Amino acid sequence: MLEDQILMNLLGKSAESAMDEIKTTGTLSQKNAIPLMLKSQFNHIAHLDEKMQEMVTIDAFDKKVAGLVTKEEFNTRISKIEMDLSVLKEYFGFLKWFMVSGFSFLGILIAVVPIIYHKIL
């Protein structure tokens, strides 16, 4: 947010001033200590806020997923799908046999009918 950025810029400048004071004098005045503590607390709160938002998102996702199916229901559905696929595989095997037999029968008829037809005439 814009307000957060403005506050971070202000605290950042004050924190730099505090660091310079520590480097030059070796001490930290109360005037510079307060902005330094505020900046560290602000960073800590921002980090906690990010974590909280992340956890809320994960919790919401978990609740949505948990309401869909349980692991047992999922495994049962997979088993049913596998059984249905095996039935389809058997059906297509039968269909393949039926078509091969039908085309073989038609091939025999195509070869035999002209011979029988010529003998009759």
Secondary structure by P-SEA (a helix, b strand, c coil): caaaaaaaaaaaaaaaaaaaaaaacccccaaaaaaaaaaaaaaaaaaaaaaaaaaaaaaaaaaaaaacccaaaaaaaaaaaaaaaaaaaaaaaaaaaaaaaaaaaaaaaaacaaaaaaaac
